């Protein structure tokens, strides 16, 4: 692991925990959590905003001006705006995406949620996803935070991962497994 990557992960964890503690203290956790998710989505969807964050040649004033405009437009929580301004002043705004994702993860962990990934060959309805989420909640006796994505390359079936437990019922996996078995049989026959 490189020094920079380790530093950014460590920094993200520390800053996100500080934001969590400030949000709890201010009794604004749910609002700050929702606004943080909005900022993450904005980073992912806006090339200009992403460039403003990632380009080291941008000065603090430009970043603060952009943040203030975004804060006004999206009516961001004042504490979150101050926190993001602090990141800019400390030249840590480059890590804002990692910090806010770590913050959301911290919120989820503090609520006792387990993170789960659901990948399906068929595009599932919201009711189907909720039904799977309820079943996982019963099976794991814990709240589940489910991330769902559709992947047509699976051909059929689905993949569910909760923590380190993975269930792969996809046809693609079965096809690959059969292919590997056939190859290994032919190797051992010679």
Secondary structure, DSSP 8 states (H G I E B T S, - for coil): --HHHHHHHHHHHHHHHHHHHHHHHTT-HHHHHHHHHHHHHHHHH-HHHHHHHH-TTS-HHHHHHHHHHHHHHHT--HHHHHHHHHHHHTT-GGGHHHHHHHHHHHHHHHTTEEEEEEEESS---HHHHHHHHHHHHHHHTSEEEEEEEE-GGG-SSEEEEETTEEEE--HHHHHHHHHHHHHHHHHHH-
